[in-house]
Amino acid sequence: MKKISILLLLFSLCFSSFAKDEGYLITVNLKGNAGKKFYLGYYFGDKQYLRDSSFADKTGKVVFKGPKALEGGIYMMATHDKNLMFDFVVTEQVFTLETDTFDFVTNMKVKGSPENELFFTYTKYTTSKGREAQKIDGLMKDAKDKNDTAAIRKYNDEYKKITSDLYDYRKSIINNNPSSLLAKIFKIMTDVEVPPAPKNEKGEIIDSAFQYNYYRAHYFDNFDFADERIVRTPVFHSKMETYMTKLTPQTPECIIESADMLLKQAEKGKENFKYILYWITNHYETSTFMGMDKVFVHMVDAYYAKGKAFWVDETLLFKMKDRADQLRNNLIGNKAPNLTMIDTNNVYHSLYNVKSKYTLLIFWDANCGKCKEEMPKLVDLYESINKGKKEKFFDVYGVSLTPDANDWLKYLREKKLKWLNIYDPQNETNFRRLYDIYSTPVLYLLDENKKIIAKRIDVTQLKDFIAD
């Protein structure tokens, strides 16, 4: 008896120590899977990541254990080939799941995790409803083949009943278990109920954009941003991305406004804030759409440079700030930095002294293959736009990056380029940094006040842009 008491005491002390260290201990009993290797993964944004792995013992028991608590969210257990895979909830750090490969859901038993009891009870319910729906699908097909309208109507009603039952079940979980992760997920999935647009006395809609604006303004009403588990679910990212890329007009100003609003709400939960800030910054920095670098510069200035990206180290922060400084000089809408360079006769020419309705600032290399494709097109465009005009409508400030000036001079003699051709052999203007030049050709279209109105486009796009 004394030995048993001591063992119980030791177990109690170990458990207390384990809980105190905030580690995790997840036991999964999978009958018939002795010796198999299993992986513990989790959702984060739109991706899945590996957290742990373990082999099943001869009874099929798999143990995942670690000294640091798992972040809450939806996790998954799977084999390497994913032939055996299922999701579960991590809120509690110590619990047991037991099932078999014949039917994961129906045979699932949970110990020590109310969250998973709720999760699998719901999963069992939806599975049974899914089977009912499959049965109706078959009956519906037969009814349609027989043109049995009465039966079709009946099965449609049964389908509606299943949908209604699922809706009511989810609603009951939200009402009865509001703090559960499942309730938070269902609330995120709940769409905004938009009221009818207001009308005047004649019955005419006052504001045609009312419903869109209402929907957008209330889009995140059902998000509990203080709950950091929601970023580790399959539903969080898609809703956030839809708001930023579909509901928000894709102009830098509108995107910045939406980003600031969303991040303000997300401040309630560090993990949610971290993911949203990272995703917006990365998404628009790497965007192929012209002008989105303005969003990146704003994110760096408003968040990273102000210390709000608490997870970023000094080295990365320096690189991001340096990149933003390099881009801010040449953002669309800004006045282009002036350049003063020499021509083939060593005469200096200022970019600001070029007088025309539009000025193309092009950085090119006479040995660059892409440049050799674009320059003849530019010659044709230059001549066609200015043809018959008393004053020059379109001019070019052509900056050569050709390493060997002799190659550049030879090209100019052969092609007889009529615009201003200049270069900066001593790099006096620092043009590479001012205009973010790391390849050729690079084109900037400026208006008559030398404001940047387009950048990094090819000659064909340039032609269409001026025509519009």
C-alpha positions as MATLAB code, in Angstrom:
seq = 'MKKISILLLLFSLCFSSFAKDEGYLITVNLKGNAGKKFYLGYYFGDKQYLRDSSFADKTGKVVFKGPKALEGGIYMMATHDKNLMFDFVVTEQVFTLETDTFDFVTNMKVKGSPENELFFTYTKYTTSKGREAQKIDGLMKDAKDKNDTAAIRKYNDEYKKITSDLYDYRKSIINNNPSSLLAKIFKIMTDVEVPPAPKNEKGEIIDSAFQYNYYRAHYFDNFDFADERIVRTPVFHSKMETYMTKLTPQTPECIIESADMLLKQAEKGKENFKYILYWITNHYETSTFMGMDKVFVHMVDAYYAKGKAFWVDETLLFKMKDRADQLRNNLIGNKAPNLTMIDTNNVYHSLYNVKSKYTLLIFWDANCGKCKEEMPKLVDLYESINKGKKEKFFDVYGVSLTPDANDWLKYLREKKLKWLNIYDPQNETNFRRLYDIYSTPVLYLLDENKKIIAKRIDVTQLKDFIAD';
ca = [
       0.000    0.000    0.000;
       2.853    2.346    0.808;
       4.447    1.699   -2.588;
       1.169    2.442   -4.326;
       0.753    5.668   -2.354;
       4.282    6.758   -3.219;
       3.680    6.032   -6.912;
       0.470    8.030   -6.811;
       2.296   10.885   -5.094;
       5.093   10.812   -7.681;
       2.537   10.818  -10.487;
       0.768   13.731   -8.861;
       4.036   15.661   -8.504;
       5.034   14.926  -12.099;
       1.654   16.072  -13.345;
       1.851   19.254  -11.285;
       5.350   19.948  -12.573;
       4.223   19.235  -16.123;
       1.305   21.628  -15.822;
       3.497   24.248  -14.173;
       5.956   24.089  -17.104;
       3.014   24.594  -19.431;
       3.976   21.645  -21.613;
       1.635   19.523  -23.694;
       0.776   15.828  -23.556;
      -1.586   14.548  -26.227;
      -2.280   10.838  -26.321;
      -4.067    9.259  -29.271;
      -5.059    5.597  -29.221;
      -5.446    4.341  -32.788;
      -6.264    0.661  -32.913;
      -4.534   -1.303  -35.642;
      -1.718    1.160  -36.355;
       1.212   -0.301  -34.440;
       4.609    1.010  -35.528;
       3.299    3.733  -37.855;
       4.782    7.220  -37.738;
       2.352   10.061  -37.161;
       2.771   13.818  -37.511;
       1.203   16.579  -35.457;
       0.506   19.659  -37.572;
      -1.468   22.856  -37.239;
      -3.174   25.480  -39.342;
      -1.712   28.964  -39.453;
      -3.270   31.407  -41.882;
      -3.562   29.698  -45.268;
      -0.872   27.080  -44.607;
      -0.237   24.002  -42.509;
       2.889   23.482  -40.449;
       4.511   20.537  -38.702;
       4.878   20.720  -34.920;
       5.757   17.214  -33.736;
       5.999   13.547  -34.732;
       5.777   10.222  -32.934;
       5.581    6.475  -33.583;
       2.650    4.351  -32.457;
       3.565    1.612  -29.996;
       2.468   -1.999  -30.401;
      -1.024   -1.172  -29.068;
      -1.447    1.751  -31.471;
      -0.895    4.445  -28.842;
       0.712    7.661  -30.114;
       2.057   10.239  -27.677;
       2.926   13.831  -28.559;
       4.753   15.559  -25.734;
       6.715   18.783  -25.341;
       7.933   21.170  -22.638;
       6.224   24.234  -24.061;
       2.468   24.664  -24.328;
       0.928   24.473  -27.795;
      -0.738   27.576  -29.153;
      -4.497   27.112  -29.288;
      -6.187   26.334  -32.588;
      -7.136   23.562  -34.982;
      -4.484   20.861  -35.226;
      -4.266   17.708  -37.301;
      -2.808   14.261  -36.941;
      -1.701   12.492  -40.114;
       0.536    9.857  -41.642;
       3.192   10.901  -44.171;
       0.959    9.993  -47.141;
      -2.078   11.613  -45.457;
      -4.133    8.462  -46.014;
      -4.929    8.663  -42.337;
      -5.709   12.170  -41.173;
      -8.126   14.021  -38.893;
      -8.465   17.409  -37.210;
      -8.974   18.210  -33.559;
      -8.867   21.186  -31.199;
      -6.011   22.260  -28.982;
      -7.094   24.426  -26.078;
      -6.393   22.078  -23.195;
      -2.779   20.897  -23.116;
      -3.310   17.406  -21.687;
      -5.983   15.116  -23.140;
      -6.589   11.750  -24.790;
      -8.321   10.790  -28.027;
      -9.280    7.219  -28.828;
     -10.670    5.819  -32.066;
      -9.933    3.356  -34.884;
      -9.281    3.612  -38.602;
     -12.635    2.080  -39.546;
     -14.535    5.269  -38.695;
     -12.548    8.056  -37.024;
     -15.480   10.263  -36.230;
     -18.170    7.822  -35.111;
     -15.833    5.876  -32.851;
     -13.997    8.867  -31.376;
     -13.823    9.036  -27.583;
     -12.415   12.077  -25.757;
     -10.946   12.348  -22.276;
      -9.826   15.558  -20.597;
     -10.897   17.996  -23.313;
     -14.354   19.604  -23.271;
     -13.373   21.493  -26.442;
     -12.804   18.242  -28.330;
     -15.941   16.663  -26.911;
     -17.885   19.559  -28.427;
     -15.859   19.398  -31.653;
     -16.349   15.684  -32.276;
     -19.989   15.702  -31.185;
     -20.589   18.326  -33.856;
     -18.482   16.383  -36.365;
     -20.510   13.224  -35.716;
     -23.705   15.202  -36.223;
     -22.554   16.719  -39.524;
     -21.334   13.310  -40.706;
     -24.763   11.794  -40.106;
     -26.417   14.726  -41.871;
     -23.975   14.314  -44.739;
     -25.008   10.688  -45.134;
     -28.638   11.754  -45.185;
     -27.828   14.285  -47.900;
     -26.011   11.643  -49.984;
     -29.022    9.375  -49.749;
     -31.293   12.209  -50.896;
     -28.894   12.893  -53.795;
     -29.456    9.371  -55.082;
     -33.212    9.564  -54.662;
     -33.263   13.004  -56.311;
     -31.388   11.642  -59.338;
     -33.898    8.810  -59.735;
     -36.795   11.249  -59.384;
     -35.355   13.540  -62.056;
     -34.834   10.585  -64.405;
     -38.512    9.693  -63.928;
     -39.667   13.353  -64.134;
     -41.399   12.847  -60.766;
     -42.038   16.476  -59.781;
     -43.777   15.565  -56.516;
     -40.779   13.518  -55.373;
     -38.345   16.236  -56.436;
     -40.294   18.778  -54.384;
     -40.259   16.425  -51.402;
     -36.497   15.838  -51.594;
     -35.844   19.568  -51.999;
     -37.777   20.133  -48.782;
     -35.710   17.450  -47.051;
     -32.521   19.119  -48.256;
     -33.711   22.436  -46.856;
     -34.495   20.717  -43.566;
     -30.930   19.366  -43.335;
     -29.515   22.829  -44.039;
     -31.826   24.351  -41.438;
     -30.889   21.703  -38.859;
     -27.175   22.376  -39.384;
     -27.728   26.113  -39.039;
     -29.705   25.641  -35.814;
     -27.071   23.268  -34.418;
     -24.296   25.773  -35.055;
     -26.391   28.528  -33.533;
     -26.961   26.443  -30.410;
     -23.200   25.949  -30.018;
     -22.654   29.716  -30.348;
     -25.318   30.415  -27.728;
     -24.478   27.611  -25.292;
     -20.677   27.527  -25.642;
     -19.730   31.094  -26.631;
     -16.112   30.851  -25.455;
     -15.362   27.632  -27.342;
     -13.178   27.730  -30.448;
     -15.934   26.015  -32.422;
     -18.324   28.866  -31.582;
     -15.692   31.413  -32.648;
     -15.258   29.592  -35.972;
     -19.004   29.462  -36.604;
     -19.324   33.177  -35.864;
     -16.548   33.956  -38.344;
     -18.378   31.846  -40.936;
     -21.640   33.688  -40.296;
     -22.264   36.182  -43.057;
     -23.294   39.770  -42.386;
     -27.029   40.395  -42.537;
     -27.390   43.467  -44.710;
     -30.565   45.570  -44.339;
     -32.362   46.917  -47.406;
     -31.052   50.179  -48.810;
     -32.994   53.221  -47.531;
     -35.460   54.804  -49.936;
     -36.977   58.254  -50.324;
     -40.678   59.122  -50.347;
     -40.937   58.073  -53.999;
     -39.559   54.624  -53.219;
     -36.229   55.345  -54.897;
     -32.996   54.057  -53.366;
     -31.130   56.979  -51.818;
     -27.656   55.443  -51.812;
     -26.863   52.765  -54.416;
     -23.688   51.792  -52.533;
     -25.413   51.480  -49.150;
     -25.459   47.680  -48.982;
     -21.854   47.346  -50.121;
     -20.684   49.939  -47.596;
     -22.744   48.354  -44.817;
     -21.406   44.878  -45.579;
     -17.823   46.122  -45.640;
     -18.221   48.172  -42.447;
     -19.652   45.204  -40.520;
     -17.547   42.459  -42.105;
     -15.527   41.775  -38.948;
     -18.366   42.128  -36.427;
     -18.284   38.382  -35.742;
     -14.519   38.162  -35.247;
     -13.187   37.876  -31.722;
      -9.730   39.327  -32.388;
      -8.828   38.947  -28.710;
      -8.913   35.162  -29.170;
      -5.515   34.244  -30.620;
      -6.715   30.755  -31.530;
      -8.683   31.973  -34.540;
      -5.577   32.580  -36.676;
      -4.855   28.851  -36.331;
      -8.077   27.782  -38.016;
      -8.875   27.080  -41.686;
     -11.407   29.937  -41.884;
      -9.457   32.983  -40.693;
      -7.158   33.621  -43.654;
      -9.744   33.312  -46.425;
     -12.070   35.800  -44.734;
      -9.241   38.272  -44.145;
      -7.907   37.905  -47.694;
     -11.385   38.360  -49.189;
     -11.770   41.618  -47.313;
      -8.396   42.979  -48.394;
      -8.435   41.845  -52.036;
     -12.122   41.617  -52.995;
     -14.075   44.035  -50.798;
     -11.378   46.708  -50.777;
     -10.839   48.672  -54.030;
      -7.327   47.824  -55.171;
      -5.802   51.262  -55.011;
      -2.951   51.958  -52.588;
      -4.983   54.554  -50.679;
      -7.982   52.242  -50.155;
      -5.766   49.294  -49.235;
      -3.899   51.370  -46.653;
      -7.191   52.543  -45.135;
      -8.476   48.945  -44.862;
      -5.162   47.682  -43.484;
      -5.088   50.317  -40.748;
      -8.681   49.604  -39.756;
      -8.137   45.850  -39.649;
      -4.888   46.068  -37.714;
      -6.480   48.424  -35.206;
      -9.033   45.730  -34.383;
      -6.424   42.963  -34.426;
      -4.345   44.670  -31.729;
      -6.512   42.814  -29.208;
      -4.686   39.554  -30.038;
      -0.935   39.540  -30.693;
      -0.920   36.440  -32.901;
      -3.772   37.748  -35.051;
      -2.085   41.141  -35.361;
       1.230   39.509  -36.217;
      -0.222   37.392  -39.004;
      -2.293   40.175  -40.570;
       0.599   42.647  -40.529;
       2.963   40.093  -42.045;
       0.497   39.003  -44.740;
      -0.477   42.506  -45.870;
       3.144   43.661  -45.955;
       4.343   40.624  -47.886;
       1.342   40.447  -50.236;
       1.628   44.013  -51.458;
       5.427   44.141  -51.468;
       5.444   41.228  -53.911;
       2.410   42.400  -55.899;
       2.731   42.508  -59.682;
       0.301   45.436  -59.856;
       1.828   48.848  -60.402;
       1.931   51.208  -57.434;
       1.445   48.680  -54.633;
       4.890   49.464  -53.256;
       3.204   52.467  -51.641;
       1.373   50.042  -49.362;
       4.662   48.406  -48.366;
       6.234   51.768  -47.520;
       3.220   52.687  -45.381;
       3.335   49.377  -43.497;
       7.017   49.831  -42.717;
       6.597   53.445  -41.625;
       3.425   52.957  -39.581;
       4.167   49.609  -37.941;
       7.666   48.178  -38.321;
       9.591   51.429  -37.842;
       7.443   52.261  -34.808;
       8.252   49.006  -33.037;
       4.811   47.415  -33.457;
       6.273   44.351  -35.213;
       7.530   42.996  -31.904;
       8.817   39.743  -33.423;
      11.187   41.311  -36.005;
      14.882   41.390  -35.144;
      17.146   44.400  -35.727;
      18.773   43.007  -38.881;
      15.476   42.396  -40.668;
      14.071   45.691  -39.437;
      17.058   47.566  -40.867;
      16.605   45.866  -44.241;
      12.889   46.663  -44.343;
      13.423   50.315  -43.439;
      16.202   50.598  -45.999;
      13.980   49.053  -48.662;
      11.153   51.448  -47.809;
      13.554   54.406  -48.021;
      14.642   53.239  -51.455;
      11.054   52.945  -52.687;
       9.610   56.129  -51.207;
      11.659   58.239  -53.671;
       9.868   56.810  -56.680;
       6.282   56.129  -55.585;
       3.541   56.851  -58.087;
       2.098   60.303  -57.424;
       5.404   61.679  -56.142;
       7.520   64.125  -58.068;
      10.397   62.285  -59.691;
      13.805   63.043  -58.140;
      15.760   65.313  -60.441;
      18.745   63.946  -62.331;
      21.513   65.931  -64.000;
      23.762   63.869  -66.280;
      26.110   64.373  -69.228;
      25.491   63.617  -72.896;
      27.960   62.293  -75.452;
      29.549   65.764  -75.648;
      30.006   66.000  -71.867;
      27.240   68.611  -71.609;
      25.042   68.384  -68.486;
      21.250   68.045  -68.876;
      18.651   68.195  -66.127;
      15.586   65.973  -66.166;
      13.497   68.888  -64.936;
      14.529   70.971  -67.978;
      12.857   68.543  -70.386;
       9.698   70.341  -71.534;
       6.864   68.164  -72.813;
       3.406   66.948  -71.903;
       4.855   63.536  -71.025;
       8.436   62.528  -70.314;
       9.667   58.979  -70.380;
      12.596   58.321  -68.068;
      14.213   55.090  -69.230;
      17.205   53.261  -67.785;
      18.686   50.884  -70.348;
      21.775   48.993  -71.477;
      22.902   48.729  -75.109;
      23.976   45.114  -74.487;
      20.738   44.067  -72.759;
      18.634   41.639  -74.817;
      15.312   42.956  -73.514;
      16.451   46.530  -74.174;
      17.223   45.629  -77.789;
      13.614   44.426  -78.113;
      12.094   47.524  -76.525;
      14.180   50.348  -78.032;
      12.952   49.945  -81.657;
       9.360   49.954  -80.335;
      10.130   53.129  -78.402;
      11.575   54.785  -81.509;
       8.352   54.058  -83.408;
       6.214   55.286  -80.523;
       8.281   58.443  -80.122;
       7.912   59.343  -83.798;
       4.217   58.461  -84.075;
       3.186   60.442  -80.975;
       5.115   63.591  -81.900;
       4.341   63.489  -85.614;
       2.591   66.652  -86.811;
       2.771   68.405  -83.434;
       4.290   71.896  -83.187;
       5.447   71.328  -79.626;
       6.902   68.090  -78.364;
       4.123   66.101  -76.719;
       6.284   63.151  -75.653;
       9.998   63.255  -74.878;
      12.549   60.775  -73.588;
      15.341   61.134  -71.048;
      17.424   58.062  -71.828;
      19.885   57.001  -69.132;
      22.522   54.536  -70.256;
      23.759   51.816  -67.901;
      26.011   50.278  -70.570;
      29.265   49.228  -68.824;
      31.383   50.104  -71.852;
      30.544   53.590  -73.154;
      31.871   52.615  -76.604;
      29.090   50.029  -76.948;
      26.541   52.706  -76.055;
      27.990   55.220  -78.564;
      28.032   52.593  -81.294;
      24.364   51.780  -80.665;
      23.427   55.484  -80.778;
      25.196   55.946  -84.124;
      23.554   52.877  -85.645;
      19.995   53.481  -84.385;
      20.113   57.294  -84.486;
      18.080   57.832  -81.339;
      16.680   61.376  -81.531;
      15.972   62.015  -77.864;
      18.289   63.081  -75.057;
      20.833   60.338  -74.391;
      22.863   60.772  -71.221;
      24.815   58.790  -68.633;
      26.424   59.127  -65.219;
      29.841   57.448  -65.354;
      30.865   58.597  -61.859;
      27.474   57.851  -60.262;
      27.152   61.449  -59.117;
      23.355   61.324  -59.016;
      22.901   58.070  -57.043;
      20.197   57.217  -59.606;
      20.180   53.480  -58.851;
      18.932   54.074  -55.332;
      16.688   56.999  -56.222;
      14.893   54.950  -58.882;
      15.372   51.435  -57.515;
      17.382   50.275  -60.527;
      18.612   46.695  -60.299;
      17.848   45.523  -63.858;
      17.190   46.957  -67.322;
      15.170   48.289  -68.950;
      13.188   50.285  -66.375;
      10.644   52.873  -67.529;
       9.052   55.749  -65.611;
       6.363   57.904  -67.214;
       6.210   61.477  -65.894;
       3.630   64.188  -66.496;
       4.448   67.788  -67.439;
       5.238   68.594  -63.783;
       7.533   65.562  -63.571;
       5.151   63.686  -61.313;
       5.398   59.903  -61.650;
       2.208   58.541  -63.212;
       3.421   55.068  -64.255;
       6.466   52.907  -63.592;
       8.079   49.642  -64.559;
       5.975   49.142  -67.681;
       7.044   48.036  -71.156;
       6.691   50.104  -74.345;
       3.443   48.421  -75.409;
       1.862   49.240  -72.062;
       3.291   52.738  -72.315;
       1.545   53.256  -75.645;
      -1.807   52.150  -74.191;
      -1.272   54.226  -71.059;
      -0.687   57.462  -73.031;
      -3.601   56.684  -75.347;
      -5.918   56.317  -72.351;
];
